[in-house]
Amino acid sequence: MKTLIDLNNLTFGHDSNILLSDISVSIMAGDRIGLVGDNGSGKSTLLSILNKTLTPQKGDVIYRRGLKVESVEQFLPEYLLDKSIIEAVSEKLDDPISNIHIAQKLLLDLHFTEDQFDILIGGLSGGQKNRLMMARAFITKPDVVFFDEPTNHLDLKNLVFFEEILKNQCQFTFVIISHDRSILDTTTNRTIFVRDKNVYHFEGGYSTALVNLQKEDQLRKLRLEKEQKEIDRIKASAKRLAIWGKGYDNEDLSRKAKSMEKRVDKLEVTKTQLDKTSSLTLSLDTKEQKSKMAVEIKNFDVNVPGHPDKKLFSIEKLYLKQGEKVALLGENGVGKTTLITILSKAIRAEEEFGEIRIAPNTFLGLYDQQQQELEVKNTIWEELRSKLDCVDNEIKMNLIRAGFAIDRHHDKIGNLSGGERARIVFIILSTLRPNFMILDEPTNHLDIKGKEELEHILKGSSATLIVTGHDRAFIDSVASRFLVVKNGKLYEESSPNYFYDSFLNSEEIQSNMAATASAATKEFIQGSEEDLLEKLLVLEKKLGDDLARRPKFQKIKLQSNWREEIKAIKKELKL
């Protein structure tokens, strides 16, 4: 495979603030790389170096001649905000006026409608802006695309659609930074971990790569233990020889001792280094609850707030046992948040709902996705002191365990990142010890490590849990029951996959995927004979894999388009 980009012995940063140190990365044609690391580890910096927007202090960055690179950033450039959608996309074309139909076609494929083409970008939602940036990148037919958190503002339907594009439609090499483990697992074939100024390369998606990284960490730990034993042995011997040399006035023993001390110095320099990892876990103990029942709902309508005549969905019967962990699924706008609000009020006895029974002595812990229960004007310390009845030392230790150093305890809540605010909420929850938790989109602001920590906390908790979210890996890991709001009713499914697959098999998704595939066939087949052969192999694998699925999950329209693409490429290659 051809090398597209080479980074050799690269260092970025200044003096004591070095983010990346002496790293090397190669990107090959056909790579689909997941770039993973904690917040602040240097992922975005590395991506910016790869896409030529940052220059390293040391090292070489070598690009294949004629390489075409595009980026899908987290935020749109400000100059675009006064432009229309069609203007922002067509300006990327060499001849925007003559080729405007290409921009229109691509926008339709990415879920925009014709009446949206002239909308100013400043008025778009976060998800629409993300799709617009994808359109601007895809339209140039790039060799490599760099994605920086492209799924941050996508709802589940658009998330699944984006995943399908990366899995089955894109013909380019890409590098993606994402906190969505499902996306990383299903769309990438390589993973690069950025950690403690270094990079670690592994084949496979995130989950496979993480297992291998953990194995490597364990081997490094064992190697370090062995090296440290040897250093301690030599140190002890050198100390004894130095004492004997001095006591017996023996220069040979003294020289031997100094020689051994120099050897220790060399071993200290070359000994195995372990990456700095922090334990940020909190526990979620619960208040005692003797009742077997947590919640019971019968014949209840969930209505639009303030409009009792407008029903969102109905619940025929719902019974939750103490300690059950339930995922509440459904498209945006179906009423999930409304139900959560009603349950919160019922548990807190703010309102009475005759159709909803709550177990006695139920103590609620609520995580609001907007984090509205935090007072942004307070410092971290003031916020915790106002909400918690505990001694100062306990607050201090909880903050340290959650990754807040002492010098940050008086930072304003309003100056914290979304992930940091989430940690404050969970400090509050862990201290209050709720026996019933409602978590509305709790992973929105968390990096992968934060999500995995939260999974660990929730699995170890005996509290009853209702959780909503678009993070499929998180839902699959935490929940044991799956409730779906669909077609005006609340249903229970044995697995969330039925809900996810409903998007993939919907007429809207199928038609959009077919349109995207068609566009790729007619307009995006390009490159050398080697590139075309590579595409041919990929398409034949996609077709074979889909044919191997159960008939009801097969993408019939896509199969037809894949066959069309295969036929076109074979004709081009005269096969």
VENRA-V968979 format. One record per residue. N is the residue number from 1. RES is the residue in one small letter. SS is DSSP state (H for helix, E for strand, - for the rest). PSI is psi in radians with two decimals (NA if undefined). BURIAL is + if it has 16 or more other C-alpha atoms within 10 Angstrom, else -. Layout:
N	RES	SS	PSI	BURIAL
N	RES	SS	PSI	BURIAL
//
This chain:
1	m	-	2.60	-
2	k	-	2.46	-
3	t	E	2.21	-
4	l	E	-0.76	+
5	i	E	2.38	+
6	d	E	2.17	+
7	l	E	2.09	+
8	n	E	2.10	+
9	n	E	0.90	-
10	l	E	2.38	+
11	t	E	2.38	+
12	f	E	2.27	+
13	g	E	3.12	-
14	h	E	2.29	-
15	d	-	-2.00	-
16	s	-	-0.17	-
17	n	E	1.09	-
18	i	E	2.11	-
19	l	E	-0.71	+
20	l	E	2.33	+
21	s	E	1.97	+
22	d	E	0.90	-
23	i	E	2.72	+
24	s	E	2.33	+
25	v	E	2.36	+
26	s	E	2.38	-
27	i	E	2.16	+
28	m	E	2.72	+
29	a	-	2.28	+
30	g	-	-0.15	+
31	d	-	2.45	+
32	r	E	1.65	+
33	i	E	2.26	+
34	g	E	2.18	+
35	l	E	1.99	+
36	v	E	2.51	+
37	g	-	2.84	+
38	d	-	2.83	+
39	n	-	2.27	-
40	g	-	0.06	-
41	s	-	-0.37	+
42	g	-	0.18	+
43	k	H	-0.92	+
44	s	H	-0.58	+
45	t	H	-0.81	+
46	l	H	-0.71	+
47	l	H	-0.68	+
48	s	H	-0.57	+
49	i	H	-0.74	+
50	l	H	-0.65	+
51	n	-	0.25	+
52	k	-	0.27	-
53	t	-	-0.21	-
54	l	-	2.59	-
55	t	-	2.22	+
56	p	-	2.73	+
57	q	-	-0.59	-
58	k	E	2.71	-
59	g	E	2.97	+
60	d	E	2.46	-
61	v	E	1.96	+
62	i	E	2.18	-
63	y	E	2.49	+
64	r	-	2.45	-
65	r	-	2.30	-
66	g	-	0.15	-
67	l	-	2.28	-
68	k	-	2.09	-
69	v	E	2.41	+
70	e	E	2.79	+
71	s	E	2.53	+
72	v	E	1.74	+
73	e	-	2.97	+
74	q	-	-0.56	+
75	f	-	2.47	-
76	l	-	2.54	-
77	p	-	2.48	-
78	e	H	-0.57	-
79	y	H	-0.32	-
80	l	H	-0.30	-
81	l	-	-0.46	-
82	d	-	0.07	-
83	k	-	2.80	+
84	s	E	2.90	+
85	i	H	-0.84	+
86	i	H	-0.63	+
87	e	H	-0.75	+
88	a	H	-0.56	+
89	v	H	-0.81	+
90	s	H	-0.43	+
91	e	-	-0.27	-
92	k	-	-0.22	+
93	l	-	2.67	+
94	d	-	-0.69	-
95	d	-	1.45	-
96	p	-	-0.66	+
97	i	-	-0.87	-
98	s	-	-0.52	-
99	n	-	0.33	-
100	i	H	-0.47	+
101	h	H	-0.51	-
102	i	H	-0.76	+
103	a	H	-0.74	+
104	q	H	-0.75	+
105	k	H	-0.79	-
106	l	H	-0.70	+
107	l	H	-0.70	+
108	l	H	-0.72	+
109	d	H	-0.46	+
110	l	-	0.50	+
111	h	-	0.29	+
112	f	-	2.65	+
113	t	-	2.79	-
114	e	H	-0.63	-
115	d	H	-0.08	-
116	q	H	-0.17	-
117	f	-	-0.60	+
118	d	-	0.12	-
119	i	-	2.41	-
120	l	E	2.45	+
121	i	H	-0.55	+
122	g	H	-0.40	-
123	g	H	0.13	-
124	l	-	2.69	-
125	s	-	2.94	-
126	g	H	-0.73	-
127	g	H	-0.69	+
128	q	H	-0.69	+
129	k	H	-0.71	+
130	n	H	-0.80	+
131	r	H	-0.59	+
132	l	H	-0.76	+
133	m	H	-0.63	+
134	m	H	-0.75	+
135	a	H	-0.74	+
136	r	H	-0.57	+
137	a	H	-0.79	+
138	f	H	-0.54	+
139	i	-	-0.36	+
140	t	-	0.01	+
141	k	-	1.04	+
142	p	-	2.81	+
143	d	-	-0.64	+
144	v	E	2.39	+
145	v	E	2.34	+
146	f	E	2.12	+
147	f	E	2.16	+
148	d	E	1.72	+
149	e	-	1.01	+
150	p	-	-0.25	+
151	t	-	0.11	+
152	n	-	-0.69	+
153	h	-	0.31	+
154	l	-	2.39	+
155	d	-	3.07	+
156	l	H	-0.68	+
157	k	H	-0.84	+
158	n	H	-0.50	+
159	l	H	-0.81	+
160	v	H	-0.71	+
161	f	H	-0.81	+
162	f	H	-0.74	+
163	e	H	-0.73	+
164	e	H	-0.66	+
165	i	H	-0.84	+
166	l	H	-0.68	+
167	k	H	-0.78	+
168	n	H	-0.16	+
169	q	-	-0.65	+
170	c	-	2.42	+
171	q	-	0.15	+
172	f	-	2.81	+
173	t	E	2.51	+
174	f	E	2.72	+
175	v	E	2.25	+
176	i	E	2.26	+
177	i	E	2.16	+
178	s	-	2.59	+
179	h	-	0.09	+
180	d	-	1.85	+
181	r	H	-0.54	+
182	s	H	-0.78	+
183	i	H	-0.84	+
184	l	H	-0.68	+
185	d	H	-0.65	+
186	t	H	-0.31	+
187	t	H	-0.25	+
188	t	-	2.69	+
189	n	-	-0.08	+
190	r	E	2.66	+
191	t	E	2.31	+
192	i	E	2.06	+
193	f	E	2.28	+
194	v	E	2.07	+
195	r	E	2.22	+
196	d	-	0.85	+
197	k	-	0.00	+
198	n	E	2.95	+
199	v	E	2.56	+
200	y	E	2.17	+
201	h	E	2.37	+
202	f	E	2.57	+
203	e	E	2.62	-
204	g	-	2.97	+
205	g	-	-3.11	+
206	y	H	-0.89	+
207	s	H	-0.77	-
208	t	H	-0.78	-
209	a	H	-0.66	+
210	l	H	-0.73	+
211	v	H	-0.78	-
212	n	H	-0.63	+
213	l	H	-0.75	+
214	q	H	-0.66	-
215	k	H	-0.76	-
216	e	H	-0.70	-
217	d	H	-0.75	-
218	q	H	-0.71	-
219	l	H	-0.72	-
220	r	H	-0.69	+
221	k	H	-0.78	+
222	l	H	-0.70	-
223	r	H	-0.71	-
224	l	H	-0.74	+
225	e	H	-0.74	-
226	k	H	-0.77	-
227	e	H	-0.69	+
228	q	H	-0.66	+
229	k	H	-0.75	-
230	e	H	-0.73	-
231	i	H	-0.78	+
232	d	H	-0.66	-
233	r	H	-0.79	-
234	i	H	-0.70	+
235	k	H	-0.81	+
236	a	H	-0.74	-
237	s	H	-0.75	-
238	a	H	-0.69	+
239	k	H	-0.77	+
240	r	H	-0.78	-
241	l	H	-0.68	+
242	a	H	-0.74	+
243	i	H	-0.81	-
244	w	H	-0.74	+
245	g	H	-0.73	+
246	k	H	-0.73	-
247	g	H	-0.65	-
248	y	-	0.13	-
249	d	-	0.83	-
250	n	-	1.87	-
251	e	H	-0.58	-
252	d	H	-0.76	-
253	l	H	-0.69	+
254	s	H	-0.77	+
255	r	H	-0.74	-
256	k	H	-0.72	+
257	a	H	-0.78	+
258	k	H	-0.66	+
259	s	H	-0.73	-
260	m	H	-0.61	+
261	e	H	-0.70	+
262	k	H	-0.66	-
263	r	H	-0.70	-
264	v	H	-0.75	+
265	d	H	-0.74	-
266	k	H	-0.74	-
267	l	H	-0.63	-
268	e	H	-0.67	-
269	v	H	-0.68	-
270	t	H	0.00	-
271	k	-	2.68	-
272	t	-	2.34	+
273	q	-	2.32	-
274	l	-	2.48	-
275	d	-	2.50	-
276	k	-	2.08	-
277	t	-	2.52	-
278	s	-	2.43	-
279	s	-	1.92	-
280	l	-	0.27	+
281	t	-	2.49	+
282	l	-	2.78	+
283	s	-	2.67	+
284	l	-	1.38	+
285	d	-	2.73	+
286	t	-	2.69	+
287	k	-	2.59	+
288	e	-	2.40	-
289	q	-	2.01	+
290	k	-	-0.43	-
291	s	-	2.47	-
292	k	-	-0.51	-
293	m	E	2.39	+
294	a	E	-0.91	+
295	v	E	2.46	+
296	e	E	2.24	-
297	i	E	2.31	+
298	k	E	2.34	-
299	n	E	1.04	-
300	f	E	2.32	+
301	d	E	2.28	+
302	v	E	1.99	+
303	n	E	2.84	+
304	v	E	2.24	+
305	p	-	2.20	-
306	g	-	-0.03	-
307	h	E	1.39	-
308	p	E	-0.29	-
309	d	E	-0.09	-
310	k	E	1.78	-
311	k	E	2.34	-
312	l	E	-0.88	+
313	f	E	2.90	+
314	s	E	2.65	+
315	i	E	1.98	+
316	e	E	-0.89	-
317	k	E	2.33	-
318	l	E	2.18	+
319	y	E	2.09	-
320	l	E	2.24	+
321	k	E	2.76	-
322	q	-	2.34	+
323	g	-	-0.11	+
324	e	-	2.58	+
325	k	E	1.98	+
326	v	E	2.32	+
327	a	E	2.30	+
328	l	E	1.96	+
329	l	E	2.72	+
330	g	-	2.77	+
331	e	-	2.80	+
332	n	-	2.36	-
333	g	-	-0.01	-
334	v	-	-0.29	+
335	g	-	0.20	+
336	k	H	-0.84	+
337	t	H	-0.62	+
338	t	H	-0.78	+
339	l	H	-0.74	+
340	i	H	-0.75	+
341	t	H	-0.75	-
342	i	H	-0.80	+
343	l	H	-0.71	+
344	s	H	-0.78	+
345	k	H	-0.67	-
346	a	H	-0.75	+
347	i	H	-0.69	+
348	r	-	0.01	-
349	a	-	0.53	-
350	e	-	-0.48	-
351	e	-	2.69	-
352	e	-	2.32	-
353	f	-	1.89	-
354	g	-	-0.49	-
355	e	-	-0.08	-
356	i	E	2.10	+
357	r	E	2.28	+
358	i	E	2.37	+
359	a	-	2.52	+
360	p	-	2.68	-
361	n	-	0.52	-
362	t	-	2.24	+
363	f	-	2.03	+
364	l	E	2.40	+
365	g	E	2.07	+
366	l	E	2.27	+
367	y	E	1.96	+
368	d	-	2.22	+
369	q	-	-0.47	+
370	q	-	-0.10	-
371	q	-	0.68	+
372	q	-	-0.30	-
373	e	-	-0.10	-
374	l	-	2.41	+
375	e	-	1.93	-
376	v	-	-0.39	+
377	k	-	-0.32	-
378	n	-	2.69	+
379	t	E	2.90	+
380	i	H	-0.81	+
381	w	H	-0.78	+
382	e	H	-0.71	+
383	e	H	-0.79	+
384	l	H	-0.66	+
385	r	H	-0.56	-
386	s	H	-0.41	-
387	k	H	-0.26	-
388	l	-	2.42	-
389	d	-	1.36	-
390	c	-	2.91	-
391	v	-	2.74	-
392	d	H	-0.65	-
393	n	H	-0.61	-
394	e	H	-0.73	-
395	i	H	-0.81	+
396	k	H	-0.81	+
397	m	H	-0.66	-
398	n	H	-0.71	+
399	l	H	-0.75	+
400	i	H	-0.76	+
401	r	H	-0.49	+
402	a	-	0.12	+
403	g	-	0.22	+
404	f	-	1.89	+
405	a	-	2.77	-
406	i	H	-0.65	-
407	d	H	-0.06	-
408	r	H	-0.04	-
409	h	-	-0.28	+
410	h	-	0.31	-
411	d	-	2.57	+
412	k	E	2.46	+
413	i	H	-0.70	+
414	g	H	-0.32	-
415	n	H	-0.02	-
416	l	-	2.66	-
417	s	-	2.91	-
418	g	H	-0.70	+
419	g	H	-0.68	+
420	e	H	-0.68	+
421	r	H	-0.68	+
422	a	H	-0.69	+
423	r	H	-0.61	+
424	i	H	-0.77	+
425	v	H	-0.74	+
426	f	H	-0.46	+
427	i	H	-0.79	+
428	i	H	-0.83	+
429	l	H	-0.74	+
430	s	H	-0.52	+
431	t	H	-0.65	+
432	l	H	-0.36	+
433	r	-	0.99	+
434	p	-	2.63	+
435	n	-	0.00	+
436	f	E	2.11	+
437	m	E	2.37	+
438	i	E	2.03	+
439	l	E	1.94	+
440	d	E	1.87	+
441	e	-	0.97	+
442	p	-	-0.28	+
443	t	-	0.01	+
444	n	-	-0.67	+
445	h	-	0.18	+
446	l	-	2.50	+
447	d	-	3.11	+
448	i	H	-0.75	+
449	k	H	-0.75	-
450	g	H	-0.70	+
451	k	H	-0.75	+
452	e	H	-0.65	+
453	e	H	-0.76	+
454	l	H	-0.72	+
455	e	H	-0.82	+
456	h	H	-0.77	+
457	i	H	-0.84	+
458	l	H	-0.67	+
459	k	H	-0.57	-
460	g	-	-0.08	-
461	s	-	2.51	+
462	s	-	0.06	+
463	a	-	2.61	+
464	t	E	2.46	+
465	l	E	2.32	+
466	i	E	2.18	+
467	v	E	2.44	+
468	t	E	2.79	+
469	g	-	2.84	+
470	h	-	-0.04	+
471	d	-	1.77	+
472	r	H	-0.67	+
473	a	H	-0.70	+
474	f	H	-0.84	+
475	i	H	-0.83	+
476	d	H	-0.64	-
477	s	H	-0.70	-
478	v	H	-0.75	+
479	a	-	2.59	+
480	s	-	-0.24	-
481	r	E	2.57	+
482	f	E	1.96	+
483	l	E	2.31	+
484	v	E	2.24	+
485	v	E	2.04	+
486	k	E	2.39	+
487	n	-	0.67	-
488	g	-	0.22	-
489	k	E	2.82	-
490	l	E	2.11	+
491	y	E	2.79	+
492	e	E	2.32	-
493	e	E	2.62	-
494	s	-	-0.38	-
495	s	-	2.54	-
496	p	-	-0.26	+
497	n	H	-0.56	-
498	y	H	-0.66	-
499	f	H	-0.81	+
500	y	H	-0.77	+
501	d	H	-0.44	-
502	s	H	-0.55	-
503	f	H	-0.82	+
504	l	H	-0.57	+
505	n	-	0.10	+
506	s	-	2.67	-
507	e	H	-0.66	-
508	e	H	-0.84	-
509	i	H	-0.77	+
510	q	H	-0.77	+
511	s	H	-0.68	-
512	n	H	-0.70	+
513	m	H	-0.68	+
514	a	H	-0.73	+
515	a	H	-0.74	+
516	t	H	-0.75	+
517	a	H	-0.72	+
518	s	H	-0.77	+
519	a	H	-0.71	+
520	a	H	-0.66	+
521	t	H	-0.82	+
522	k	H	-0.56	-
523	e	H	-0.31	-
524	f	-	0.10	+
525	i	-	2.05	+
526	q	-	3.00	-
527	g	-	-3.10	-
528	s	-	3.01	-
529	e	H	-0.68	-
530	e	H	-0.76	-
531	d	H	-0.76	+
532	l	H	-0.71	+
533	l	H	-0.70	-
534	e	H	-0.78	-
535	k	H	-0.71	+
536	l	H	-0.81	+
537	l	H	-0.74	-
538	v	H	-0.82	+
539	l	H	-0.75	+
540	e	H	-0.62	-
541	k	H	-0.76	-
542	k	H	-0.79	+
543	l	H	-0.81	+
544	g	H	-0.74	-
545	d	H	-0.72	-
546	d	H	-0.67	+
547	l	H	-0.42	-
548	a	-	-0.25	-
549	r	-	2.85	-
550	r	-	2.50	-
551	p	H	-0.69	-
552	k	H	-0.31	-
553	f	H	-0.01	-
554	q	-	2.58	+
555	k	-	1.51	+
556	i	H	-0.77	+
557	k	H	-0.69	-
558	l	H	-0.65	+
559	q	H	-0.76	+
560	s	H	-0.76	-
561	n	H	-0.63	+
562	w	H	-0.75	+
563	r	H	-0.69	-
564	e	H	-0.76	+
565	e	H	-0.78	+
566	i	H	-0.77	+
567	k	H	-0.75	-
568	a	H	-0.75	+
569	i	H	-0.75	+
570	k	H	-0.66	-
571	k	H	-0.76	-
572	e	H	-0.68	-
573	l	H	-0.07	-
574	k	-	0.75	-
575	l	-	NA	-
//
